[in-house]
Amino acid sequence: MNQITVYTSNHCRYCVMLKNFLSDQNISYKEVNVETNPAIMQQLVEKTGQLGVPQTEVNGQWVVGYDPNSIMSALRK
């Protein structure tokens, strides 16, 4: 089973677009809002080297930004 975690913030339009894409594709995911827990954001920076959101972990592979093609590719692996 695929494990997808989407890291978001409150006012991120690309985060909304990504969540809508996943929902439209009937792909379940866990959402983590980094604004409610700054320590999570620090962990993301350490793992990916990126500060922005959305960031998506798909079965251990990271996709930064709104990139549906990369997410679908990661799901096929």
C-alpha positions in Angstrom: 0.0 0.0 0.0 1.2 3.5 -0.9 2.1 5.8 1.9 1.8 9.5 1.1 2.3 12.4 3.4 1.7 16.0 2.2 3.4 18.8 4.2 1.4 22.0 3.8 0.8 25.4 5.3 -2.4 27.5 5.9 -2.1 30.0 3.0 -0.5 27.9 0.3 -2.4 27.7 -3.0 -0.2 25.0 -4.4 -0.9 22.9 -1.3 -4.6 23.2 -2.0 -4.0 22.3 -5.7 -2.0 19.3 -4.7 -4.6 18.1 -2.2 -7.3 18.6 -4.8 -5.3 16.6 -7.3 -4.8 13.7 -4.9 -8.5 13.7 -4.0 -9.5 13.8 -7.6 -7.3 10.8 -8.3 -8.8 9.0 -5.3 -5.3 8.8 -3.7 -5.4 8.8 0.1 -2.8 10.8 1.9 -1.9 12.2 5.4 -1.7 15.9 5.7 0.8 17.6 8.1 0.5 21.4 8.5 3.9 22.8 9.3 2.5 26.0 10.6 1.1 24.2 13.6 4.4 22.6 14.4 7.6 24.5 13.5 9.8 21.5 14.5 8.3 19.5 11.6 9.4 22.3 9.2 12.9 22.1 10.6 12.9 18.3 10.0 11.8 18.9 6.4 14.6 21.3 5.8 17.1 18.8 7.1 15.6 16.0 5.0 15.1 17.8 1.7 17.1 21.0 1.9 13.9 22.9 1.0 12.0 25.4 3.0 8.8 25.8 0.9 5.6 23.7 0.8 4.0 21.6 -0.5 6.5 18.8 0.0 5.2 15.3 -0.5 6.8 12.0 0.7 5.7 9.1 -1.5 6.8 5.7 -0.2 10.1 7.3 1.0 10.7 9.4 -2.1 10.4 13.2 -1.8 8.6 15.5 -4.3 9.0 19.2 -3.7 6.3 21.6 -4.9 3.2 21.0 -7.0 4.4 18.3 -9.3 1.6 15.7 -10.1 3.7 13.9 -12.7 6.5 13.2 -10.2 4.0 12.0 -7.6 2.3 9.7 -10.1 5.8 8.4 -11.1 6.7 7.8 -7.5 3.5 5.8 -7.0 4.3 3.5 -9.9 7.7 2.5 -8.4 
